[in-house]
Amino acid sequence: MGTISLPVRCDRAAAEALWPELVGAVGNAPIEIDGSGVEHVGQAVLQLLVSARRSGGGARIEASPALLQAAALTGLQSELFEEGDA
């Protein structure tokens, strides 16, 4: 499986659209998620990313400044990113 790219606007509608792709990607290897272009992220996508990190082989997330900021504001940095990631 290739990299799953997050849209610029990661709202509830984006979470609903991403859900089947992420479920299909769960396996023994980490899912590669490209969030480098994210400019807005809502709680639904943050929850989806936490779920991806906890499922199967986990997930590696490349983060934009907006995604990093949202993770910091919600206290999810350590949940979403390994030390040295993003």
CORJO-V923769 format. One record per residue. N is the residue number from 0. SS is DSSP state (H for helix, E for strand, - for the rest). Layout:
N_SS + N_SS
//
This chain:
0_- + 1_- + 2_- + 3_E + 4_E + 5_- + 6_- + 7_- + 8_E + 9_E + 10_- + 11_H + 12_H + 13_H + 14_H + 15_H + 16_H + 17_H + 18_H + 19_H + 20_H + 21_H + 22_H + 23_H + 24_H + 25_- + 26_- + 27_- + 28_- + 29_- + 30_E + 31_E + 32_E + 33_E + 34_E + 35_- + 36_- + 37_- + 38_- + 39_E + 40_E + 41_- + 42_H + 43_H + 44_H + 45_H + 46_H + 47_H + 48_H + 49_H + 50_H + 51_H + 52_H + 53_H + 54_- + 55_- + 56_- + 57_- + 58_E + 59_E + 60_E + 61_E + 62_E + 63_- + 64_H + 65_H + 66_H + 67_H + 68_H + 69_H + 70_H + 71_H + 72_H + 73_H + 74_- + 75_- + 76_H + 77_H + 78_H + 79_H + 80_- + 81_- + 82_- + 83_- + 84_- + 85_-
//
